[in-house]
Amino acid sequence: MSRHHFMWADDSGGVQGAVLDLEAGCIQWFDQPGCACGEDEQFQSLSDFMAQGSVYLSPPPEVVAEIRGLVAAHLSQ
């Protein structure tokens, strides 16, 4: 499976999320998905995420750890 979806509550009571696409080599970050707020998505390469963590949102540590594990396993293949 090359796509993994993550969602979590943010500090304002809203929702944030990410789609990890291993085949495309990127993570798509969503801030308040489904709202008409304008620019609510950003893309980050897997190598950038591994070097810096999320530069767009602040996912919970367990989400970061799970994404890191999936990316590390993918990159080691």
All heavy atoms as a GROMACS GRO file, in nm:
protein
  582
    1MET      N    1   0.085  -0.118   0.000
    1MET     CA    2   0.000   0.000   0.000
    1MET      C    3   0.088   0.123   0.000
    1MET      O    4   0.175   0.139   0.085
    1MET     CB    5  -0.090  -0.003   0.123
    1MET     CG    6  -0.189   0.108   0.128
    1MET     SD    7  -0.308   0.064   0.257
    1MET     CE    8  -0.386   0.216   0.281
    2SER      N    9   0.068   0.211  -0.095
    2SER     CA   10   0.157   0.325  -0.107
    2SER      C   11   0.097   0.454  -0.052
    2SER      O   12   0.167   0.553  -0.040
    2SER     CB   13   0.199   0.346  -0.251
    2SER     OG   14   0.089   0.387  -0.329
    3ARG      N   15  -0.032   0.454  -0.017
    3ARG     CA   16  -0.096   0.575   0.038
    3ARG      C   17  -0.148   0.546   0.179
    3ARG      O   18  -0.215   0.446   0.200
    3ARG     CB   19  -0.210   0.622  -0.050
    3ARG     CG   20  -0.162   0.679  -0.182
    3ARG     CD   21  -0.278   0.720  -0.270
    3ARG     NE   22  -0.358   0.823  -0.209
    3ARG     CZ   23  -0.359   0.950  -0.249
    3ARG    NH1   24  -0.285   0.988  -0.350
    3ARG    NH2   25  -0.434   1.039  -0.189
    4HIS      N   26  -0.116   0.636   0.270
    4HIS     CA   27  -0.158   0.624   0.410
    4HIS      C   28  -0.221   0.756   0.452
    4HIS      O   29  -0.167   0.863   0.422
    4HIS     CB   30  -0.039   0.591   0.500
    4HIS     CG   31   0.033   0.468   0.459
    4HIS    ND1   32   0.000   0.343   0.508
    4HIS    CD2   33   0.134   0.448   0.371
    4HIS    CE1   34   0.079   0.253   0.454
    4HIS    NE2   35   0.161   0.314   0.371
    5HIS      N   36  -0.334   0.749   0.522
    5HIS     CA   37  -0.408   0.869   0.563
    5HIS      C   38  -0.402   0.885   0.714
    5HIS      O   39  -0.416   0.787   0.788
    5HIS     CB   40  -0.554   0.858   0.519
    5HIS     CG   41  -0.569   0.849   0.371
    5HIS    ND1   42  -0.551   0.731   0.301
    5HIS    CD2   43  -0.598   0.942   0.278
    5HIS    CE1   44  -0.570   0.753   0.173
    5HIS    NE2   45  -0.598   0.880   0.156
    6PHE      N   46  -0.386   1.010   0.758
    6PHE     CA   47  -0.378   1.043   0.901
    6PHE      C   48  -0.467   1.164   0.928
    6PHE      O   49  -0.472   1.257   0.848
    6PHE     CB   50  -0.234   1.080   0.940
    6PHE     CG   51  -0.134   0.972   0.909
    6PHE    CD1   52  -0.073   0.965   0.784
    6PHE    CD2   53  -0.103   0.876   1.003
    6PHE    CE1   54   0.018   0.865   0.755
    6PHE    CE2   55  -0.012   0.775   0.974
    6PHE     CZ   56   0.048   0.770   0.850
    7MET      N   57  -0.535   1.163   1.043
    7MET     CA   58  -0.616   1.278   1.087
    7MET      C   59  -0.599   1.294   1.236
    7MET      O   60  -0.585   1.195   1.309
    7MET     CB   61  -0.763   1.260   1.052
    7MET     CG   62  -0.792   1.269   0.906
    7MET     SD   63  -0.969   1.272   0.874
    7MET     CE   64  -0.996   1.448   0.886
    8TRP      N   65  -0.603   1.419   1.284
    8TRP     CA   66  -0.594   1.447   1.426
    8TRP      C   67  -0.662   1.580   1.455
    8TRP      O   68  -0.678   1.664   1.367
    8TRP     CB   69  -0.447   1.450   1.472
    8TRP     CG   70  -0.364   1.553   1.404
    8TRP    CD1   71  -0.343   1.682   1.445
    8TRP    CD2   72  -0.296   1.540   1.279
    8TRP    NE1   73  -0.263   1.748   1.355
    8TRP    CE2   74  -0.232   1.663   1.252
    8TRP    CE3   75  -0.279   1.436   1.188
    8TRP    CZ2   76  -0.157   1.685   1.139
    8TRP    CZ3   77  -0.204   1.459   1.075
    8TRP    CH2   78  -0.143   1.581   1.051
    9ALA      N   79  -0.702   1.597   1.580
    9ALA     CA   80  -0.763   1.724   1.624
    9ALA      C   81  -0.651   1.824   1.650
    9ALA      O   82  -0.546   1.788   1.702
    9ALA     CB   83  -0.845   1.701   1.750
   10ASP      N   84  -0.676   1.950   1.614
   10ASP     CA   85  -0.577   2.053   1.645
   10ASP      C   86  -0.618   2.127   1.772
   10ASP      O   87  -0.722   2.098   1.832
   10ASP     CB   88  -0.555   2.147   1.527
   10ASP     CG   89  -0.676   2.233   1.494
   10ASP    OD1   90  -0.772   2.239   1.574
   10ASP    OD2   91  -0.675   2.297   1.387
   11ASP      N   92  -0.538   2.224   1.813
   11ASP     CA   93  -0.562   2.296   1.938
   11ASP      C   94  -0.687   2.383   1.935
   11ASP      O   95  -0.740   2.420   2.040
   11ASP     CB   96  -0.441   2.383   1.973
   11ASP     CG   97  -0.319   2.299   2.008
   11ASP    OD1   98  -0.336   2.181   2.046
   11ASP    OD2   99  -0.207   2.351   1.995
   12SER      N  100  -0.737   2.419   1.817
   12SER     CA  101  -0.854   2.505   1.806
   12SER      C  102  -0.984   2.426   1.800
   12SER      O  103  -1.091   2.484   1.784
   12SER     CB  104  -0.842   2.594   1.682
   12SER     OG  105  -0.858   2.516   1.565
   13GLY      N  106  -0.975   2.293   1.811
   13GLY     CA  107  -1.095   2.210   1.801
   13GLY      C  108  -1.125   2.169   1.659
   13GLY      O  109  -1.225   2.103   1.633
   14GLY      N  110  -1.040   2.207   1.565
   14GLY     CA  111  -1.057   2.169   1.426
   14GLY      C  112  -0.984   2.039   1.397
   14GLY      O  113  -0.942   1.967   1.487
   15VAL      N  114  -0.969   2.010   1.270
   15VAL     CA  115  -0.907   1.885   1.226
   15VAL      C  116  -0.794   1.918   1.128
   15VAL      O  117  -0.805   2.010   1.047
   15VAL     CB  118  -1.011   1.794   1.156
   15VAL    CG1  119  -0.947   1.669   1.102
   15VAL    CG2  120  -1.122   1.759   1.252
   16GLN      N  121  -0.687   1.841   1.139
   16GLN     CA  122  -0.579   1.848   1.043
   16GLN      C  123  -0.552   1.706   0.995
   16GLN      O  124  -0.595   1.610   1.058
   16GLN     CB  125  -0.453   1.907   1.106
   16GLN     CG  126  -0.472   2.052   1.146
   16GLN     CD  127  -0.348   2.111   1.210
   16GLN    OE1  128  -0.268   2.042   1.271
   16GLN    NE2  129  -0.333   2.242   1.195
   17GLY      N  130  -0.480   1.695   0.885
   17GLY     CA  131  -0.452   1.562   0.834
   17GLY      C  132  -0.338   1.560   0.737
   17GLY      O  133  -0.283   1.664   0.700
   18ALA      N  134  -0.303   1.440   0.697
   18ALA     CA  135  -0.195   1.420   0.600
   18ALA      C  136  -0.222   1.295   0.520
   18ALA      O  137  -0.282   1.200   0.569
   18ALA     CB  138  -0.061   1.406   0.673
   19VAL      N  139  -0.178   1.298   0.395
   19VAL     CA  140  -0.178   1.181   0.310
   19VAL      C  141  -0.033   1.154   0.273
   19VAL      O  142   0.033   1.239   0.210
   19VAL     CB  143  -0.263   1.200   0.182
   19VAL    CG1  144  -0.251   1.079   0.092
   19VAL    CG2  145  -0.408   1.228   0.219
   20LEU      N  146   0.017   1.042   0.317
   20LEU     CA  147   0.152   0.999   0.284
   20LEU      C  148   0.142   0.916   0.157
   20LEU      O  149   0.078   0.812   0.155
   20LEU     CB  150   0.209   0.916   0.399
   20LEU     CG  151   0.338   0.839   0.374
   20LEU    CD1  152   0.451   0.932   0.335
   20LEU    CD2  153   0.373   0.756   0.496
   21ASP      N  154   0.204   0.964   0.050
   21ASP     CA  155   0.201   0.894  -0.078
   21ASP      C  156   0.344   0.848  -0.108
   21ASP      O  157   0.426   0.927  -0.158
   21ASP     CB  158   0.148   0.985  -0.188
   21ASP     CG  159   0.121   0.911  -0.318
   21ASP    OD1  160   0.190   0.809  -0.345
   21ASP    OD2  161   0.034   0.955  -0.393
   22LEU      N  162   0.373   0.724  -0.075
   22LEU     CA  163   0.508   0.671  -0.092
   22LEU      C  164   0.548   0.662  -0.239
   22LEU      O  165   0.662   0.687  -0.274
   22LEU     CB  166   0.519   0.535  -0.023
   22LEU     CG  167   0.499   0.538   0.129
   22LEU    CD1  168   0.491   0.396   0.183
   22LEU    CD2  169   0.610   0.616   0.197
   23GLU      N  170   0.453   0.627  -0.323
   23GLU     CA  171   0.483   0.614  -0.465
   23GLU      C  172   0.519   0.749  -0.527
   23GLU      O  173   0.613   0.760  -0.605
   23GLU     CB  174   0.363   0.554  -0.539
   23GLU     CG  175   0.390   0.522  -0.684
   23GLU     CD  176   0.273   0.450  -0.747
   23GLU    OE1  177   0.229   0.348  -0.692
   23GLU    OE2  178   0.227   0.498  -0.852
   24ALA      N  179   0.447   0.854  -0.490
   24ALA     CA  180   0.474   0.988  -0.542
   24ALA      C  181   0.590   1.055  -0.469
   24ALA      O  182   0.643   1.156  -0.515
   24ALA     CB  183   0.349   1.075  -0.532
   25GLY      N  184   0.628   1.003  -0.353
   25GLY     CA  185   0.740   1.058  -0.278
   25GLY      C  186   0.710   1.186  -0.205
   25GLY      O  187   0.797   1.271  -0.190
   26CYS      N  188   0.584   1.200  -0.156
   26CYS     CA  189   0.550   1.324  -0.087
   26CYS      C  190   0.444   1.301   0.020
   26CYS      O  191   0.380   1.196   0.027
   26CYS     CB  192   0.501   1.429  -0.185
   26CYS     SG  193   0.342   1.392  -0.261
   27ILE      N  194   0.431   1.403   0.104
   27ILE     CA  195   0.325   1.408   0.204
   27ILE      C  196   0.241   1.531   0.172
   27ILE      O  197   0.295   1.640   0.152
   27ILE     CB  198   0.382   1.420   0.347
   27ILE    CG1  199   0.476   1.304   0.378
   27ILE    CG2  200   0.268   1.428   0.449
   27ILE    CD1  201   0.554   1.319   0.506
   28GLN      N  202   0.112   1.513   0.168
   28GLN     CA  203   0.020   1.623   0.145
   28GLN      C  204  -0.045   1.656   0.279
   28GLN      O  205  -0.112   1.572   0.339
   28GLN     CB  206  -0.086   1.583   0.042
   28GLN     CG  207  -0.178   1.694   0.003
   28GLN     CD  208  -0.276   1.652  -0.106
   28GLN    OE1  209  -0.287   1.534  -0.139
   28GLN    NE2  210  -0.348   1.746  -0.160
   29TRP      N  211  -0.018   1.776   0.330
   29TRP     CA  212  -0.069   1.820   0.460
   29TRP      C  213  -0.197   1.900   0.441
   29TRP      O  214  -0.205   1.985   0.351
   29TRP     CB  215   0.035   1.908   0.529
   29TRP     CG  216   0.165   1.839   0.555
   29TRP    CD1  217   0.279   1.851   0.482
   29TRP    CD2  218   0.194   1.747   0.660
   29TRP    NE1  219   0.378   1.773   0.535
   29TRP    CE2  220   0.328   1.708   0.645
   29TRP    CE3  221   0.120   1.695   0.766
   29TRP    CZ2  222   0.390   1.619   0.732
   29TRP    CZ3  223   0.182   1.606   0.851
   29TRP    CH2  224   0.315   1.569   0.834
   30PHE      N  225  -0.297   1.875   0.525
   30PHE     CA  226  -0.425   1.945   0.518
   30PHE      C  227  -0.455   2.014   0.650
   30PHE      O  228  -0.454   1.951   0.756
   30PHE     CB  229  -0.540   1.847   0.492
   30PHE     CG  230  -0.533   1.782   0.357
   30PHE    CD1  231  -0.473   1.658   0.341
   30PHE    CD2  232  -0.587   1.844   0.246
   30PHE    CE1  233  -0.468   1.597   0.218
   30PHE    CE2  234  -0.580   1.783   0.122
   30PHE     CZ  235  -0.522   1.660   0.108
   31ASP      N  236  -0.482   2.144   0.644
   31ASP     CA  237  -0.525   2.220   0.760
   31ASP      C  238  -0.673   2.250   0.742
   31ASP      O  239  -0.712   2.318   0.647
   31ASP     CB  240  -0.445   2.349   0.772
   31ASP     CG  241  -0.474   2.425   0.899
   31ASP    OD1  242  -0.533   2.366   0.993
   31ASP    OD2  243  -0.438   2.543   0.906
   32GLN      N  244  -0.757   2.198   0.830
   32GLN     CA  245  -0.902   2.217   0.824
   32GLN      C  246  -0.958   2.168   0.690
   32GLN      O  247  -1.020   2.244   0.616
   32GLN     CB  248  -0.940   2.364   0.847
   32GLN     CG  249  -0.882   2.426   0.971
   32GLN     CD  250  -0.916   2.353   1.100
   32GLN    OE1  251  -1.023   2.298   1.115
   32GLN    NE2  252  -0.822   2.352   1.193
   33PRO      N  253  -0.936   2.040   0.655
   33PRO     CA  254  -0.987   1.990   0.527
   33PRO      C  255  -1.138   2.007   0.517
   33PRO      O  256  -1.210   1.991   0.614
   33PRO     CB  257  -0.949   1.842   0.528
   33PRO     CG  258  -0.915   1.809   0.668
   33PRO     CD  259  -0.878   1.936   0.737
   34GLY      N  260  -1.181   2.046   0.401
   34GLY     CA  261  -1.324   2.062   0.376
   34GLY      C  262  -1.375   2.202   0.400
   34GLY      O  263  -1.488   2.234   0.365
   35CYS      N  264  -1.295   2.292   0.458
   35CYS     CA  265  -1.342   2.429   0.479
   35CYS      C  266  -1.312   2.510   0.353
   35CYS      O  267  -1.231   2.472   0.270
   35CYS     CB  268  -1.277   2.492   0.601
   35CYS     SG  269  -1.111   2.555   0.575
   36ALA      N  270  -1.378   2.623   0.342
   36ALA     CA  271  -1.354   2.712   0.228
   36ALA      C  272  -1.260   2.824   0.271
   36ALA      O  273  -1.284   2.941   0.248
   36ALA     CB  274  -1.487   2.768   0.180
   37CYS      N  275  -1.150   2.785   0.333
   37CYS     CA  276  -1.057   2.881   0.394
   37CYS      C  277  -0.948   2.927   0.299
   37CYS      O  278  -0.859   3.000   0.339
   37CYS     CB  279  -0.991   2.819   0.517
   37CYS     SG  280  -1.102   2.745   0.633
   38GLY      N  281  -0.948   2.881   0.177
   38GLY     CA  282  -0.840   2.916   0.087
   38GLY      C  283  -0.735   2.807   0.084
   38GLY      O  284  -0.767   2.690   0.074
   39GLU      N  285  -0.611   2.845   0.096
   39GLU     CA  286  -0.499   2.751   0.087
   39GLU      C  287  -0.492   2.665   0.212
   39GLU      O  288  -0.438   2.706   0.313
   39GLU     CB  289  -0.369   2.828   0.068
   39GLU     CG  290  -0.370   2.918  -0.052
   39GLU     CD  291  -0.272   2.874  -0.156
   39GLU    OE1  292  -0.191   2.786  -0.130
   39GLU    OE2  293  -0.277   2.932  -0.265
   40ASP      N  294  -0.546   2.546   0.205
   40ASP     CA  295  -0.547   2.458   0.323
   40ASP      C  296  -0.467   2.331   0.302
   40ASP      O  297  -0.477   2.238   0.378
   40ASP     CB  298  -0.690   2.425   0.364
   40ASP     CG  299  -0.766   2.347   0.258
   40ASP    OD1  300  -0.719   2.340   0.143
   40ASP    OD2  301  -0.872   2.293   0.291
   41GLU      N  302  -0.384   2.326   0.195
   41GLU     CA  303  -0.302   2.208   0.173
   41GLU      C  304  -0.163   2.249   0.126
   41GLU      O  305  -0.145   2.350   0.060
   41GLU     CB  306  -0.366   2.113   0.072
   41GLU     CG  307  -0.380   2.170  -0.067
   41GLU     CD  308  -0.443   2.073  -0.163
   41GLU    OE1  309  -0.395   1.960  -0.175
   41GLU    OE2  310  -0.541   2.113  -0.227
   42GLN      N  311  -0.065   2.170   0.168
   42GLN     CA  312   0.075   2.192   0.131
   42GLN      C  313   0.138   2.056   0.102
   42GLN      O  314   0.097   1.956   0.159
   42GLN     CB  315   0.151   2.258   0.246
   42GLN     CG  316   0.100   2.394   0.285
   42GLN     CD  317   0.130   2.500   0.180
   42GLN    OE1  318   0.228   2.492   0.106
   42GLN    NE2  319   0.044   2.599   0.171
   43PHE      N  320   0.240   2.055   0.019
   43PHE     CA  321   0.312   1.932  -0.014
   43PHE      C  322   0.454   1.940   0.041
   43PHE      O  323   0.514   2.046   0.042
   43PHE     CB  324   0.317   1.910  -0.165
   43PHE     CG  325   0.184   1.873  -0.224
   43PHE    CD1  326   0.095   1.971  -0.263
   43PHE    CD2  327   0.148   1.741  -0.240
   43PHE    CE1  328  -0.029   1.938  -0.316
   43PHE    CE2  329   0.025   1.706  -0.293
   43PHE     CZ  330  -0.063   1.806  -0.332
   44GLN      N  331   0.506   1.826   0.085
   44GLN     CA  332   0.642   1.817   0.136
   44GLN      C  333   0.703   1.686   0.087
   44GLN      O  334   0.638   1.581   0.093
   44GLN     CB  335   0.640   1.822   0.289
   44GLN     CG  336   0.775   1.823   0.353
   44GLN     CD  337   0.769   1.837   0.505
   44GLN    OE1  338   0.664   1.820   0.567
   44GLN    NE2  339   0.882   1.868   0.564
   45SER      N  340   0.827   1.692   0.041
   45SER     CA  341   0.893   1.570  -0.006
   45SER      C  342   0.926   1.481   0.114
   45SER      O  343   0.940   1.528   0.228
   45SER     CB  344   1.021   1.603  -0.082
   45SER     OG  345   1.120   1.651   0.007
   46LEU      N  346   0.941   1.352   0.087
   46LEU     CA  347   0.975   1.258   0.194
   46LEU      C  348   1.112   1.288   0.252
   46LEU      O  349   1.130   1.283   0.374
   46LEU     CB  350   0.971   1.115   0.140
   46LEU     CG  351   0.837   1.065   0.088
   46LEU    CD1  352   0.848   0.920   0.044
   46LEU    CD2  353   0.727   1.084   0.189
   47SER      N  354   1.210   1.322   0.167
   47SER     CA  355   1.344   1.352   0.219
   47SER      C  356   1.343   1.477   0.305
   47SER      O  357   1.412   1.482   0.407
   47SER     CB  358   1.445   1.363   0.105
   47SER     OG  359   1.406   1.465   0.015
   48ASP      N  360   1.264   1.577   0.267
   48ASP     CA  361   1.254   1.698   0.348
   48ASP      C  362   1.189   1.667   0.483
   48ASP      O  363   1.234   1.716   0.587
   48ASP     CB  364   1.174   1.806   0.274
   48ASP     CG  365   1.174   1.939   0.346
   48ASP    OD1  366   1.285   1.993   0.371
   48ASP    OD2  367   1.066   1.987   0.381
   49PHE      N  368   1.085   1.584   0.481
   49PHE     CA  369   1.020   1.546   0.607
   49PHE      C  370   1.118   1.471   0.698
   49PHE      O  371   1.124   1.498   0.818
   49PHE     CB  372   0.897   1.459   0.580
   49PHE     CG  373   0.837   1.404   0.706
   49PHE    CD1  374   0.759   1.482   0.787
   49PHE    CD2  375   0.860   1.272   0.743
   49PHE    CE1  376   0.706   1.432   0.905
   49PHE    CE2  377   0.807   1.221   0.860
   49PHE     CZ  378   0.729   1.302   0.941
   50MET      N  379   1.195   1.380   0.642
   50MET     CA  380   1.290   1.304   0.724
   50MET      C  381   1.398   1.395   0.782
   50MET      O  382   1.445   1.373   0.893
   50MET     CB  383   1.351   1.190   0.644
   50MET     CG  384   1.251   1.082   0.606
   50MET     SD  385   1.167   1.005   0.747
   50MET     CE  386   1.291   0.885   0.796
   51ALA      N  387   1.436   1.498   0.710
   51ALA     CA  388   1.539   1.591   0.758
   51ALA      C  389   1.486   1.693   0.858
   51ALA      O  390   1.553   1.727   0.955
   51ALA     CB  391   1.602   1.663   0.640
   52GLN      N  392   1.362   1.742   0.836
   52GLN     CA  393   1.311   1.854   0.915
   52GLN      C  394   1.184   1.825   0.995
   52GLN      O  395   1.143   1.908   1.075
   52GLN     CB  396   1.280   1.972   0.824
   52GLN     CG  397   1.397   2.022   0.744
   52GLN     CD  398   1.359   2.147   0.669
   52GLN    OE1  399   1.333   2.249   0.730
   52GLN    NE2  400   1.352   2.136   0.537
   53GLY      N  401   1.118   1.714   0.969
   53GLY     CA  402   0.986   1.693   1.026
   53GLY      C  403   0.885   1.774   0.945
   53GLY      O  404   0.918   1.828   0.840
   54SER      N  405   0.766   1.785   0.995
   54SER     CA  406   0.663   1.862   0.925
   54SER      C  407   0.696   2.011   0.934
   54SER      O  408   0.714   2.064   1.043
   54SER     CB  409   0.525   1.838   0.985
   54SER     OG  410   0.432   1.928   0.928
   55VAL      N  411   0.704   2.077   0.820
   55VAL     CA  412   0.731   2.220   0.820
   55VAL      C  413   0.602   2.301   0.802
   55VAL      O  414   0.607   2.423   0.801
   55VAL     CB  415   0.835   2.259   0.712
   55VAL    CG1  416   0.969   2.196   0.742
   55VAL    CG2  417   0.788   2.221   0.573
   56TYR      N  418   0.488   2.234   0.791
   56TYR     CA  419   0.361   2.302   0.769
   56TYR      C  420   0.266   2.293   0.888
   56TYR      O  421   0.200   2.389   0.922
   56TYR     CB  422   0.292   2.248   0.644
   56TYR     CG  423   0.376   2.264   0.521
   56TYR    CD1  424   0.434   2.155   0.459
   56TYR    CD2  425   0.402   2.390   0.469
   56TYR    CE1  426   0.513   2.170   0.347
   56TYR    CE2  427   0.482   2.406   0.358
   56TYR     CZ  428   0.537   2.295   0.297
   56TYR     OH  429   0.617   2.310   0.187
   57LEU      N  430   0.256   2.176   0.948
   57LEU     CA  431   0.163   2.154   1.059
   57LEU      C  432   0.240   2.093   1.175
   57LEU      O  433   0.356   2.055   1.160
   57LEU     CB  434   0.050   2.060   1.016
   57LEU     CG  435  -0.037   2.105   0.899
   57LEU    CD1  436  -0.138   1.997   0.864
   57LEU    CD2  437  -0.109   2.235   0.931
   58SER      N  438   0.173   2.080   1.289
   58SER     CA  439   0.235   2.018   1.407
   58SER      C  440   0.154   1.896   1.448
   58SER      O  441   0.076   1.901   1.543
   58SER     CB  442   0.240   2.119   1.522
   58SER     OG  443   0.320   2.227   1.488
   59PRO      N  444   0.173   1.784   1.376
   59PRO     CA  445   0.100   1.663   1.413
   59PRO      C  446   0.148   1.611   1.548
   59PRO      O  447   0.260   1.640   1.591
   59PRO     CB  448   0.132   1.565   1.302
   59PRO     CG  449   0.248   1.620   1.230
   59PRO     CD  450   0.259   1.765   1.261
   60PRO      N  451   0.063   1.534   1.616
   60PRO     CA  452   0.104   1.473   1.744
   60PRO      C  453   0.226   1.383   1.725
   60PRO      O  454   0.247   1.328   1.616
   60PRO     CB  455  -0.018   1.390   1.785
   60PRO     CG  456  -0.131   1.439   1.703
   60PRO     CD  457  -0.073   1.496   1.578
   61PRO      N  458   0.306   1.368   1.831
   61PRO     CA  459   0.428   1.288   1.820
   61PRO      C  460   0.405   1.146   1.768
   61PRO      O  461   0.487   1.093   1.693
   61PRO     CB  462   0.482   1.285   1.964
   61PRO     CG  463   0.423   1.405   2.029
   61PRO     CD  464   0.291   1.428   1.963
   62GLU      N  465   0.293   1.084   1.805
   62GLU     CA  466   0.268   0.947   1.758
   62GLU      C  467   0.242   0.942   1.608
   62GLU      O  468   0.276   0.845   1.541
   62GLU     CB  469   0.155   0.881   1.837
   62GLU     CG  470   0.021   0.948   1.826
   62GLU     CD  471  -0.005   1.058   1.929
   62GLU    OE1  472   0.087   1.102   1.999
   62GLU    OE2  473  -0.121   1.101   1.937
   63VAL      N  474   0.183   1.048   1.552
   63VAL     CA  475   0.161   1.054   1.408
   63VAL      C  476   0.295   1.073   1.337
   63VAL      O  477   0.324   1.006   1.238
   63VAL     CB  478   0.062   1.167   1.371
   63VAL    CG1  479   0.055   1.187   1.219
   63VAL    CG2  480  -0.076   1.136   1.426
   64VAL      N  481   0.378   1.163   1.390
   64VAL     CA  482   0.511   1.185   1.332
   64VAL      C  483   0.591   1.055   1.333
   64VAL      O  484   0.654   1.017   1.234
   64VAL     CB  485   0.586   1.297   1.406
   64VAL    CG1  486   0.731   1.306   1.359
   64VAL    CG2  487   0.516   1.431   1.388
   65ALA      N  488   0.587   0.984   1.445
   65ALA     CA  489   0.661   0.858   1.457
   65ALA      C  490   0.611   0.755   1.357
   65ALA      O  491   0.692   0.684   1.295
   65ALA     CB  492   0.650   0.804   1.600
   66GLU      N  493   0.481   0.746   1.340
   66GLU     CA  494   0.427   0.649   1.244
   66GLU      C  495   0.466   0.684   1.101
   66GLU      O  496   0.506   0.597   1.023
   66GLU     CB  497   0.275   0.640   1.257
   66GLU     CG  498   0.216   0.529   1.174
   66GLU     CD  499   0.068   0.505   1.199
   66GLU    OE1  500   0.011   0.564   1.293
   66GLU    OE2  501   0.010   0.424   1.124
   67ILE      N  502   0.457   0.812   1.066
   67ILE     CA  503   0.496   0.854   0.931
   67ILE      C  504   0.645   0.827   0.910
   67ILE      O  505   0.685   0.773   0.807
   67ILE     CB  506   0.461   1.002   0.907
   67ILE    CG1  507   0.309   1.022   0.905
   67ILE    CG2  508   0.522   1.050   0.775
   67ILE    CD1  509   0.265   1.167   0.898
   68ARG      N  510   0.727   0.865   1.008
   68ARG     CA  511   0.872   0.842   0.996
   68ARG      C  512   0.903   0.693   0.975
   68ARG      O  513   0.988   0.657   0.893
   68ARG     CB  514   0.945   0.892   1.120
   68ARG     CG  515   0.970   1.039   1.120
   68ARG     CD  516   1.068   1.077   1.232
   68ARG     NE  517   1.092   1.218   1.230
   68ARG     CZ  518   1.176   1.280   1.148
   68ARG    NH1  519   1.244   1.210   1.061
   68ARG    NH2  520   1.192   1.409   1.152
   69GLY      N  521   0.834   0.606   1.049
   69GLY     CA  522   0.856   0.463   1.035
   69GLY      C  523   0.820   0.412   0.897
   69GLY      O  524   0.895   0.333   0.837
   70LEU      N  525   0.707   0.457   0.844
   70LEU     CA  526   0.666   0.416   0.710
   70LEU      C  527   0.761   0.467   0.602
   70LEU      O  528   0.797   0.394   0.510
   70LEU     CB  529   0.524   0.465   0.682
   70LEU     CG  530   0.412   0.397   0.762
   70LEU    CD1  531   0.283   0.478   0.753
   70LEU    CD2  532   0.392   0.256   0.712
   71VAL      N  533   0.804   0.593   0.618
   71VAL     CA  534   0.896   0.650   0.518
   71VAL      C  535   1.031   0.580   0.525
   71VAL      O  536   1.089   0.544   0.422
   71VAL     CB  537   0.912   0.802   0.540
   71VAL    CG1  538   1.022   0.859   0.450
   71VAL    CG2  539   0.780   0.875   0.511
   72ALA      N  540   1.083   0.556   0.646
   72ALA     CA  541   1.212   0.489   0.662
   72ALA      C  542   1.208   0.349   0.600
   72ALA      O  543   1.302   0.309   0.530
   72ALA     CB  544   1.251   0.483   0.808
   73ALA      N  545   1.101   0.276   0.624
   73ALA     CA  546   1.088   0.142   0.567
   73ALA      C  547   1.083   0.148   0.415
   73ALA      O  548   1.144   0.066   0.346
   73ALA     CB  549   0.963   0.074   0.621
   74HIS      N  550   1.013   0.246   0.363
   74HIS     CA  551   1.002   0.262   0.217
   74HIS      C  552   1.137   0.298   0.157
   74HIS      O  553   1.176   0.243   0.054
   74HIS     CB  554   0.899   0.371   0.185
   74HIS     CG  555   0.892   0.406   0.041
   74HIS    ND1  556   0.835   0.324  -0.055
   74HIS    CD2  557   0.936   0.516  -0.027
   74HIS    CE1  558   0.844   0.380  -0.172
   74HIS    NE2  559   0.904   0.497  -0.158
   75LEU      N  560   1.209   0.390   0.219
   75LEU     CA  561   1.336   0.434   0.164
   75LEU      C  562   1.445   0.328   0.174
   75LEU      O  563   1.541   0.330   0.097
   75LEU     CB  564   1.383   0.563   0.234
   75LEU     CG  565   1.295   0.687   0.211
   75LEU    CD1  566   1.346   0.804   0.293
   75LEU    CD2  567   1.288   0.722   0.062
   76SER      N  568   1.430   0.234   0.265
   76SER     CA  569   1.531   0.129   0.282
   76SER      C  570   1.512   0.012   0.185
   76SER      O  571   1.593  -0.079   0.181
   76SER     CB  572   1.532   0.077   0.425
   76SER     OG  573   1.412   0.003   0.451
   77GLN      N  574   1.405   0.014   0.108
   77GLN     CA  575   1.377  -0.096   0.012
   77GLN      C  576   1.467  -0.088  -0.108
   77GLN      O  577   1.504   0.009  -0.158
   77GLN     CB  578   1.232  -0.094  -0.032
   77GLN     CG  579   1.138  -0.122   0.080
   77GLN     CD  580   0.993  -0.118   0.036
   77GLN    OE1  581   0.960  -0.094  -0.080
   77GLN    NE2  582   0.903  -0.141   0.127
   0.00000   0.00000   0.00000
